[in-house]
């Protein structure tokens, strides 16, 4: 049963169609809600849009920003905004009322410290299992869809390498295998290599990646660290495709890839692009409960 958010003022800053779906759900269950950073959204008349961020922040009980997170520069992912939105502005932090709940996928530690100093309760959601596990499904489907659209071969009988075997990596690898690909999974930890072998995929120690990557037709990276560096890229065949779904800062040296004419597709915020309705439903399921829990003194 849905919780009741009557009397709670919520501000959504930035985001994509996932946040639009969340907006309508929160409104449906009683919240007083508006959005900022959606000036270029196609169906603008259907939502209540704030034109003054400082004013809206000062009256909000809850502020929601996208799952993509906020890095050191303070920039908010806002593809429908007319201007870049920054959450690290001093005037903005001063406008927040103490006790305001701030929900984001991730917040850079320095900015998080400033927010907490301003009296905000910061809730980071990107790594929450109930969100990230379900988000792995549209992420995997979207990554494979992009691979299909950017290659002239089938997934079936292709040699695909997946870097990382976490939530997204494991779903991608299993889906590729079900589609008939020859799947190699590169990871560091010996126990994870054993799991890969148990699932009848080819395990590859990350230390051997540069030696083996020349066999790959498609490379899927899920590791948010520079694992596909210059050394590795020099071993990739020219017809191969790199699909990087890792969160910031990503895992590919794109400058080297471009110089060597290796096609690399970087895909931030993938669930919101390929399956916004499904991805939005995940937020609708989790966020109302989070809001009630925090406002009642929970963690």
C-alpha positions as CSV (number, residue, x, y, z in Angstrom):
1,X,0.0,0.0,0.0
2,X,1.3,3.5,-0.8
3,X,2.3,5.8,2.0
4,X,0.6,9.2,2.3
5,X,2.8,12.2,1.7
6,X,0.1,14.8,2.4
7,X,1.6,18.1,3.8
8,X,5.1,17.3,2.6
9,X,6.7,19.8,0.2
10,X,9.0,18.1,-2.3
11,X,11.3,19.6,-4.9
12,X,12.8,17.5,-7.8
13,X,15.9,19.2,-9.3
14,X,17.0,17.8,-12.7
15,X,16.7,14.4,-14.1
16,X,14.9,12.8,-17.0
17,X,11.7,10.9,-17.7
18,X,12.3,8.7,-14.6
19,X,11.9,11.8,-12.4
20,X,8.8,12.9,-14.4
21,X,7.2,9.5,-13.5
22,X,8.3,9.9,-9.9
23,X,6.7,13.5,-9.9
24,X,3.3,12.2,-10.9
25,X,3.4,9.3,-8.4
26,X,4.4,11.5,-5.5
27,X,1.7,14.0,-6.4
28,X,-0.8,11.2,-6.5
29,X,0.0,10.1,-3.0
30,X,-0.5,13.6,-1.6
31,X,2.8,15.5,-1.8
32,X,3.0,19.1,-2.7
33,X,5.6,18.9,-5.4
34,X,7.3,20.9,-8.1
35,X,10.2,20.4,-10.5
36,X,13.2,22.6,-11.5
37,X,15.3,22.1,-14.6
38,X,12.7,20.8,-17.0
39,X,12.2,23.9,-19.2
40,X,12.8,21.9,-22.3
41,X,10.6,19.0,-21.4
42,X,8.1,18.2,-24.2
43,X,5.0,18.1,-22.0
44,X,5.7,21.1,-19.8
45,X,2.1,22.0,-19.2
46,X,1.5,18.7,-17.3
47,X,4.0,19.5,-14.5
48,X,4.4,22.3,-11.9
49,X,7.7,24.0,-12.8
50,X,9.7,26.2,-10.4
51,X,11.3,29.3,-11.8
52,X,13.2,30.3,-8.7
53,X,15.5,27.6,-7.3
54,X,16.5,29.5,-4.2
55,X,12.9,30.1,-3.2
56,X,11.8,26.5,-3.9
57,X,14.8,25.1,-2.0
58,X,13.9,27.2,1.0
59,X,10.3,25.9,1.2
60,X,11.2,22.2,0.5
61,X,11.0,19.4,3.1
62,X,12.6,17.0,0.6
63,X,14.9,17.7,-2.3
64,X,15.4,14.9,-4.9
65,X,18.1,14.8,-7.5
66,X,18.9,12.1,-10.1
67,X,20.5,8.7,-9.5
68,X,23.4,9.6,-11.7
69,X,24.8,11.5,-8.7
70,X,26.6,14.8,-8.0
71,X,30.3,14.9,-8.5
72,X,33.0,17.4,-7.3
73,X,31.9,20.1,-9.7
74,X,28.4,20.1,-8.1
75,X,26.7,19.7,-11.5
76,X,23.2,18.1,-11.6
77,X,22.2,15.8,-14.4
78,X,19.5,17.8,-16.1
79,X,19.1,17.1,-19.8
80,X,15.8,19.1,-20.0
81,X,17.3,22.3,-18.3
82,X,18.0,25.4,-20.2
83,X,21.0,26.1,-18.0
84,X,23.5,24.0,-16.1
85,X,22.4,23.4,-12.5
86,X,25.0,23.4,-9.7
87,X,24.2,22.2,-6.2
88,X,27.4,23.5,-4.6
89,X,26.5,27.2,-4.7
90,X,26.8,28.9,-1.3
91,X,23.5,30.8,-1.7
92,X,21.7,27.6,-2.4
93,X,23.1,25.8,0.6
94,X,22.2,28.8,2.8
95,X,18.6,28.7,1.6
96,X,18.0,25.2,2.8
97,X,16.1,24.7,6.0
98,X,17.8,22.6,8.6
99,X,16.3,19.1,8.6
100,X,15.6,19.0,4.9
101,X,16.0,15.6,3.4
102,X,18.3,15.5,0.3
103,X,18.0,12.4,-1.9
104,X,20.6,11.7,-4.6
105,X,22.2,8.7,-6.2
106,X,25.6,9.9,-4.9
107,X,27.1,13.0,-3.5
108,X,30.7,13.9,-3.7
109,X,32.1,13.7,-0.1
110,X,33.2,17.3,0.1
111,X,29.8,18.6,-1.0
112,X,28.0,16.1,1.2
113,X,29.9,17.5,4.2
114,X,28.9,21.0,3.3
115,X,25.2,19.9,3.0
116,X,25.3,18.2,6.3
117,X,26.9,21.3,7.8
118,X,24.0,23.2,6.5
119,X,21.7,20.9,8.4
120,X,20.6,18.6,5.5
121,X,20.0,14.9,5.9
122,X,21.7,13.3,2.9
123,X,20.4,10.0,1.6
124,X,22.5,8.4,-1.2
125,X,20.5,5.8,-3.1
126,X,22.5,4.6,-6.1
127,X,24.1,1.6,-4.3
128,X,20.9,0.6,-2.4
129,X,20.2,-3.0,-3.4
130,X,16.5,-2.5,-4.0
131,X,17.3,0.1,-6.5
132,X,20.6,-1.0,-8.1
133,X,19.6,-4.6,-8.6
134,X,16.4,-3.8,-10.4
135,X,18.1,-1.0,-12.3
136,X,20.6,-3.6,-13.6
137,X,17.9,-5.1,-15.8
138,X,17.1,-2.1,-18.0
139,X,20.8,-1.1,-17.9
140,X,21.8,-4.5,-19.3
141,X,19.1,-4.5,-21.9
142,X,20.0,-1.0,-23.0
143,X,23.7,-1.7,-23.2
144,X,23.0,-4.8,-25.4
145,X,20.6,-2.8,-27.5
146,X,23.2,-0.2,-28.1
147,X,25.7,-2.9,-29.0
148,X,23.3,-4.3,-31.6
149,X,22.8,-0.9,-33.1
150,X,26.5,-0.1,-33.4
151,X,27.8,-3.4,-34.8
152,X,27.3,-5.3,-38.1
153,X,27.4,-8.7,-36.4
154,X,24.9,-10.6,-34.2
155,X,25.3,-11.0,-30.5
156,X,24.9,-14.8,-31.2
157,X,28.4,-16.2,-31.8
158,X,30.1,-12.9,-31.0
159,X,33.0,-12.9,-28.6
160,X,31.9,-10.5,-25.8
161,X,34.0,-9.4,-22.8
162,X,32.3,-8.0,-19.7
163,X,34.5,-6.1,-17.3
164,X,33.1,-6.5,-13.8
165,X,30.6,-9.1,-12.4
166,X,28.6,-7.0,-10.0
167,X,24.9,-6.2,-10.3
168,X,25.1,-4.9,-13.9
169,X,28.0,-7.0,-15.1
170,X,26.4,-10.2,-14.0
171,X,23.1,-9.4,-15.7
172,X,24.8,-8.3,-18.9
173,X,26.9,-11.5,-19.0
174,X,23.9,-13.8,-18.4
175,X,21.9,-12.1,-21.0
176,X,24.7,-12.3,-23.6
177,X,25.1,-15.9,-22.8
178,X,21.4,-16.5,-23.3
179,X,21.6,-14.8,-26.7
180,X,24.3,-17.2,-27.8
181,X,27.4,-15.1,-27.3
182,X,30.8,-16.5,-26.2
183,X,31.2,-14.6,-22.9
184,X,34.4,-13.8,-21.1
185,X,34.2,-12.0,-17.8
186,X,37.2,-10.1,-16.5
187,X,37.5,-9.5,-12.7
188,X,40.2,-9.2,-10.1
189,X,39.0,-11.4,-7.2
190,X,39.7,-15.2,-7.4
191,X,36.3,-16.1,-5.8
192,X,34.4,-14.1,-8.4
193,X,36.4,-15.8,-11.2
194,X,35.2,-19.1,-9.7
195,X,31.6,-18.0,-9.9
196,X,32.1,-17.0,-13.5
197,X,33.4,-20.4,-14.3
198,X,30.6,-22.0,-12.4
199,X,28.1,-20.2,-14.7
200,X,30.0,-21.7,-17.7
201,X,31.5,-18.4,-18.8
202,X,35.1,-17.9,-19.5
203,X,36.9,-16.3,-16.4
204,X,39.7,-13.8,-17.1
205,X,41.9,-12.3,-14.4
206,X,42.0,-8.5,-14.9
207,X,45.8,-8.7,-14.9
208,X,45.5,-10.6,-18.2
209,X,43.1,-8.2,-19.9
210,X,45.6,-6.6,-22.3
211,X,46.7,-10.0,-23.5
212,X,43.2,-11.3,-24.2
213,X,41.1,-8.3,-25.2
214,X,42.3,-8.7,-28.9
215,X,39.7,-11.5,-29.2
216,X,36.7,-9.3,-28.3
217,X,34.1,-8.2,-30.8
218,X,32.2,-6.2,-28.1
219,X,33.5,-5.0,-24.8
220,X,31.1,-4.1,-22.0
221,X,32.6,-2.1,-19.1
222,X,30.8,-1.8,-15.8
223,X,33.8,-0.7,-13.6
224,X,34.1,3.0,-12.6
225,X,37.8,3.1,-12.9
226,X,40.3,3.4,-15.7
227,X,40.5,-0.2,-16.7
228,X,40.4,0.2,-20.5
229,X,43.5,2.4,-20.6
230,X,46.0,3.1,-23.3
231,X,47.8,-0.2,-22.9
232,X,44.6,-2.2,-23.2
233,X,43.2,-0.1,-26.1
234,X,46.3,-0.7,-28.2
235,X,45.4,-4.4,-28.1
236,X,41.8,-4.0,-29.2
237,X,41.0,-4.8,-32.8
238,X,39.8,-1.9,-35.0
239,X,36.4,-3.5,-35.6
240,X,35.6,-3.9,-31.9
241,X,33.0,-1.8,-30.0
242,X,33.4,-0.6,-26.4
243,X,30.2,0.0,-24.5
244,X,30.9,1.8,-21.2
245,X,28.0,1.9,-18.7
246,X,30.2,2.6,-15.6
247,X,29.3,5.5,-13.3
248,X,31.6,8.5,-13.1
249,X,34.5,8.7,-14.0
250,X,33.9,5.8,-16.4
251,X,36.4,3.2,-17.3
252,X,37.7,4.1,-20.8
253,X,40.4,6.4,-22.0
254,X,38.2,7.9,-24.7
255,X,40.9,10.2,-26.1
256,X,43.1,7.2,-26.9
257,X,40.2,5.2,-28.3
258,X,39.3,8.1,-30.6
259,X,42.9,8.5,-31.7
260,X,43.1,4.8,-32.6
261,X,39.6,4.8,-34.3
262,X,38.2,2.4,-31.7
263,X,34.5,3.1,-31.3
264,X,33.5,3.7,-27.7
265,X,30.0,4.5,-26.7
266,X,29.7,6.1,-23.2
267,X,26.2,5.6,-21.7
268,X,25.5,7.6,-18.5
269,X,21.9,7.4,-17.1
270,X,21.1,4.5,-19.4
271,X,17.9,3.2,-17.7
272,X,16.3,6.6,-18.0
273,X,17.0,6.6,-21.8
274,X,16.1,3.1,-22.8
275,X,13.4,2.2,-20.2
276,X,12.3,5.3,-18.3
277,X,8.9,3.9,-17.4
278,X,10.4,0.8,-15.8
279,X,13.3,2.7,-14.2
280,X,10.8,5.3,-12.9
281,X,8.7,2.6,-11.3
282,X,11.7,1.6,-9.2
283,X,12.0,5.1,-7.8
284,X,8.2,5.2,-7.2
285,X,8.4,2.0,-5.2
286,X,11.3,3.0,-3.0
287,X,11.4,6.8,-2.5
288,X,8.0,7.3,-0.7
289,X,9.1,4.9,2.0
290,X,12.5,6.5,2.3
291,X,10.9,9.9,2.7
292,X,8.5,8.8,5.4
293,X,11.3,6.9,7.2
294,X,13.7,9.9,7.3
295,X,11.1,12.4,8.3
296,X,10.0,10.2,11.1
297,X,13.6,10.0,12.3
298,X,14.7,6.8,10.6
299,X,17.9,6.2,8.7
